[in-house]
Amino acid sequence: MKYDISVTLTTTPKQKPQDESKLGFGKIFTDHMFLMDYNKDKGWYNARIVPFGPLPTHPASTVFHYGVEVFEGMKAYRAVDGSIRMFRPMENVKRLNQSAERLCLPAIDEEGCLDILNKIVELEKDWIPHSEGTSLYIRPFMYGNDPFLGVHAAANAVFAVICSPVGAYYAEGLNPVKIAIESEDVRAVRGGTGYAKCGGNYAASLRAGERAEKNGYTQVLWLDGVERKYIEEVGAMNVMFKIAGKIVTPALLGSVLPGITRKSCIELMRSWGYEVEERQISIDELLKAASDGTLEEAWGTGTAAVVSPIGKLFYEEVEYVLSDNKIGALTQRLYDNLTGIQWGKVEDNYGWSYIVCNG
């Protein structure tokens, strides 16, 4: 099902960034955005692309008072052959609906959502930067906007898509990061919203992240919220470890986000012949492996960074150095292959590239 989308073009187009080395992340926005409204009696209606600008939202809306909101993060790439591509966009669409179900927001038709993404990216294709490692970040999001107070499932909602040209994540090279293992705060618990991509999960992570940064660490490694002993995520990314030749990553048990880059890494590594275990891994097991040298590599996975090598772990006043604080061979291989597929430099044998247009 495709939605009937009206298009109103801006009469005051913005100047596109001249220096792509200064794009940063999420600071510049394109000329247009997509909006669509929902009412429980009407369903989704009034699909439209309009000039980018503020959203008129009632002060009592449920998004403000109860955090009824979900979102996605994805990118469009200017491939080496000139085509404009997205990476596994249907995976993002499916996860958006999974998150929406958890927050009692309405589902959106999957094919219709993909068509929406296709149309906004094609319209804004001239905003996609050309420099190595740059891309157009796409932020679909949905929120409840019932104009009255009261804790309830949303009867009215808005689906929106905004876009932002972003710079290379590793402008200074793919360098390992320092991670502090968090022992006080928790990000999520099983049965909660950990598997959903919603704002509350990220808000809950801020305090620990601030503490880690003040102590000279880039991110935190989260432990589970019940026993406080099992690894879950690293910052806002999934995490993986190469221990004695095997790959271990936390199982998706309800408190870990089912990352699309995570899924892609697992599929790549299994196709290369690696044994990948999706299971619980305790902090004791991890630190033992770090101490005896069997923890060969560790990295985070996510849309923004693709992979982020971990060079140091800090826990209870002890710092553990991994891979001589250098990026490991497997981490580098994953990065090269995933980014190669995204930018069309490596043959896509998996059908992951979605071509929006030919530029």
C-alpha positions in Angstrom: 0.0 0.0 0.0 1.4 3.4 -1.0 0.2 6.6 0.7 -1.0 9.5 -1.5 1.7 12.0 -0.8 1.2 15.7 -1.7 4.4 17.8 -2.2 4.8 21.5 -1.4 8.2 22.7 -2.3 10.0 25.4 -0.4 10.2 28.9 -1.9 13.3 29.7 0.1 15.8 26.9 -0.4 18.8 27.0 1.9 22.4 27.1 0.8 24.0 23.7 0.9 27.2 23.4 3.0 30.3 24.4 1.1 32.8 22.8 3.4 31.9 19.1 3.9 34.6 18.6 6.5 32.6 20.7 8.9 29.2 18.9 8.6 29.3 17.3 12.0 26.2 15.2 13.0 22.6 16.3 13.0 23.2 20.0 13.0 22.2 20.9 9.4 18.8 20.0 7.9 17.5 19.7 4.4 14.8 21.9 2.8 11.9 19.5 3.3 10.4 17.0 5.7 7.6 14.4 5.5 4.6 14.5 7.8 1.5 12.2 8.1 -1.3 12.2 10.7 -3.1 9.4 12.4 -6.4 9.1 14.1 -7.8 5.8 15.4 -11.0 6.2 13.4 -9.4 7.5 10.2 -6.1 5.7 10.2 -3.1 7.4 8.6 -4.0 10.4 6.5 -2.7 13.7 5.0 0.6 12.4 3.9 2.7 15.3 2.7 6.2 16.6 2.0 6.5 20.2 3.1 9.2 22.8 3.8 11.3 22.0 6.9 10.1 23.8 9.9 8.7 23.7 13.5 6.0 21.2 14.3 2.8 22.7 15.8 2.1 20.4 18.7 -0.4 20.8 21.6 1.4 21.4 25.0 -0.6 18.6 26.5 0.5 16.1 23.9 1.4 12.6 25.2 4.8 12.8 23.7 5.8 15.5 26.1 4.3 14.1 29.3 4.7 10.3 28.9 7.4 9.8 26.3 5.1 8.2 23.7 7.7 8.3 20.9 9.8 6.0 18.7 12.3 6.7 16.0 14.8 5.2 13.6 18.2 6.1 12.3 19.4 5.3 8.8 21.4 6.8 6.0 21.4 7.4 2.3 24.8 7.2 0.5 26.2 8.6 -2.8 27.7 5.5 -4.2 30.9 5.4 -6.4 28.8 4.8 -9.5 26.7 7.9 -8.8 23.6 6.1 -7.6 21.8 7.0 -4.3 21.4 4.1 -2.0 20.0 3.1 1.4 21.3 0.1 3.4 18.7 -2.5 4.3 15.9 0.1 4.8 13.1 -2.4 5.2 14.9 -3.7 8.4 14.5 -0.2 9.8 10.8 0.0 8.8 10.1 -3.4 10.5 11.9 -2.3 13.6 10.0 1.0 13.7 6.7 -1.0 13.8 8.1 -3.2 16.5 9.0 -0.2 18.6 5.6 1.4 17.9 3.8 -1.7 19.1 5.7 -1.5 22.4 4.7 2.1 22.9 1.1 1.6 21.8 1.6 3.7 18.7 -0.1 2.7 15.4 1.7 0.6 12.8 2.6 2.0 9.4 2.3 0.0 6.2 5.8 -1.3 5.5 5.8 -0.9 1.7 4.2 2.5 2.2 6.9 3.6 4.6 9.6 2.5 2.2 8.0 4.5 -0.5 7.9 7.5 1.8 11.6 7.1 2.5 12.3 6.7 -1.2 10.5 9.9 -2.1 12.0 12.2 0.5 15.5 10.9 -0.2 15.1 11.4 -4.0 13.7 14.9 -3.4 16.6 15.8 -1.2 19.3 14.0 -3.1 21.3 17.1 -3.8 21.9 17.4 -0.1 23.8 14.1 0.0 27.4 15.1 0.4 30.1 13.9 -1.9 33.2 13.5 0.3 34.6 10.2 1.5 32.6 8.8 4.5 29.8 11.4 4.4 26.1 10.6 4.0 22.6 11.8 4.4 21.3 10.8 7.8 17.5 10.0 7.8 15.5 10.2 11.0 12.0 8.8 10.8 10.0 9.2 14.0 6.5 8.8 15.4 4.9 10.4 18.4 1.6 10.5 20.2 -0.1 13.9 20.1 -3.4 13.5 21.9 -4.2 17.1 23.1 -5.2 16.2 26.7 -3.6 14.8 29.8 -4.1 11.2 30.8 -2.0 8.0 30.6 -3.4 6.1 27.7 -2.5 4.6 24.3 -2.3 7.2 21.6 -5.5 7.9 19.6 -3.8 10.5 17.5 -0.2 10.4 16.3 2.2 11.9 13.8 4.8 10.2 11.6 7.6 12.4 10.4 10.9 12.1 8.5 13.7 14.7 8.6 17.1 14.5 6.9 20.5 15.8 7.7 23.8 15.8 5.8 26.4 14.4 8.1 30.2 14.2 8.0 32.5 11.3 8.2 32.3 9.6 11.6 36.0 8.8 11.6 37.4 12.0 10.2 40.6 11.3 12.1 40.8 7.6 11.4 39.2 4.4 12.9 40.8 4.7 16.3 39.9 2.5 19.3 37.8 4.0 22.1 38.0 3.8 25.9 35.0 2.3 27.6 34.0 2.4 31.3 31.9 -0.5 32.5 28.9 1.0 34.3 28.0 -0.4 37.7 25.4 2.0 39.0 22.9 3.0 36.4 21.1 0.6 34.0 19.8 1.3 30.5 16.8 -1.1 30.4 15.4 -4.3 31.9 13.8 -7.3 30.3 10.1 -6.7 29.9 10.7 -3.0 29.5 11.4 -0.9 26.4 15.1 -2.0 25.9 14.4 -3.6 22.5 12.4 -0.6 21.3 14.1 2.4 19.8 12.5 5.1 21.9 13.7 8.3 23.5 13.4 7.1 27.0 16.1 4.5 26.6 18.5 7.2 25.5 17.5 9.6 28.2 18.2 6.9 30.8 21.7 6.5 29.4 22.8 10.2 29.7 23.9 10.3 33.3 26.3 7.4 33.1 27.6 8.7 29.8 28.3 12.1 31.4 30.2 10.4 34.3 32.2 8.3 31.9 33.1 11.3 29.8 34.3 13.4 32.8 36.6 10.5 33.7 38.1 10.4 30.2 36.1 7.5 28.7 34.2 7.7 25.5 31.2 5.5 26.4 29.9 3.0 29.0 29.4 -0.7 28.8 26.0 -1.5 30.2 25.2 -4.5 32.5 21.8 -6.1 32.8 19.3 -4.4 35.1 18.5 -7.4 37.3 21.6 -9.3 38.2 24.0 -6.5 37.2 26.4 -9.1 35.8 25.6 -9.7 32.1 26.9 -7.5 29.3 24.1 -5.8 27.3 25.2 -2.8 25.1 28.0 -0.3 24.7 26.7 3.2 24.8 24.0 3.4 22.2 25.4 0.5 20.2 25.4 -3.3 20.2 28.7 -4.9 21.3 30.7 -7.9 20.1 33.7 -9.7 21.4 36.2 -12.1 19.7 37.2 -14.6 22.4 39.6 -17.4 21.6 38.6 -17.2 17.9 34.8 -17.2 18.5 32.5 -14.3 18.3 30.3 -13.6 21.3 27.5 -11.0 21.4 24.7 -10.5 23.9 21.5 -12.4 23.0 18.4 -10.5 22.1 16.4 -11.2 25.3 14.2 -8.1 25.3 16.5 -5.5 26.9 18.9 -5.1 23.9 18.2 -3.3 20.7 18.0 -5.6 17.7 20.6 -3.6 15.7 20.6 -3.8 11.9 24.4 -3.3 11.8 24.6 -6.0 14.5 22.5 -8.4 12.3 24.6 -7.6 9.2 27.9 -8.2 11.1 26.7 -11.6 12.3 25.6 -12.6 8.8 28.9 -11.5 7.3 31.0 -13.3 9.9 29.1 -16.5 9.6 29.5 -16.4 5.8 33.2 -16.0 6.4 33.2 -19.2 8.6 33.3 -17.7 12.1 31.4 -19.3 14.9 29.1 -16.6 16.3 27.4 -17.2 19.7 24.4 -15.0 20.7 24.2 -15.6 24.4 24.6 -14.1 27.8 28.2 -13.1 28.6 29.0 -12.1 32.2 31.4 -9.4 33.2 33.4 -12.0 35.0 33.9 -14.0 31.8 34.7 -10.9 29.8 37.3 -9.6 32.3 38.9 -13.1 32.7 39.3 -13.2 28.9 40.8 -9.7 29.0 43.2 -10.7 31.7 44.4 -14.0 30.1 44.7 -12.6 26.6 41.9 -14.6 25.0 39.8 -11.5 24.5 41.3 -10.7 21.1 39.0 -7.9 19.9 35.9 -6.0 21.0 33.8 -3.5 19.0 30.5 -1.7 19.0 28.1 -1.7 16.0 25.6 0.9 14.9 24.4 3.0 12.1 26.4 6.1 12.8 29.8 4.5 13.4 29.2 1.2 11.6 31.8 -0.4 13.9 33.7 1.2 16.7 36.8 -0.7 18.0 37.3 -0.8 21.8 40.8 -0.4 22.9 40.4 -0.2 26.7 37.9 -1.3 29.3 37.8 0.2 32.8 36.1 -1.6 35.8 36.5 -1.2 39.5 39.7 0.9 39.3 41.4 -1.5 36.8 42.0 -0.7 33.1 42.3 -3.6 30.6 44.0 -2.9 27.3 42.6 -4.9 24.3 44.4 -5.6 21.0 47.3 -3.4 22.1 44.8 -0.5 21.8 44.7 -1.0 18.1 41.9 -1.9 15.7 41.7 -5.7 15.3 41.9 -7.4 11.9 38.3 -8.7 12.1 36.9 -5.3 13.2 38.7 -3.7 10.3 37.4 -6.3 7.8 33.8 -5.8 9.0 34.1 -2.0 8.6 35.7 -2.3 5.2 33.0 -4.7 3.9 30.0 -2.9 5.4 31.1 0.5 4.2 32.2 -1.0 0.9 28.7 -2.3 0.3 27.0 0.9 1.5 29.1 3.1 -0.9 29.1 0.6 -3.7 32.8 -0.1 -3.5 32.3 -3.8 -2.7 30.0 -6.2 -4.5 26.8 -6.7 -2.6 26.2 -10.5 -2.5 23.5 -10.2 0.1 21.0 -7.9 -1.5 21.4 -5.2 1.2 21.7 -2.1 -1.1 18.5 -0.4 -2.0 19.0 1.9 -4.9 16.8 5.0 -4.6 17.8 6.6 -8.0 20.7 7.0 -10.3 21.8 10.3 -8.9 
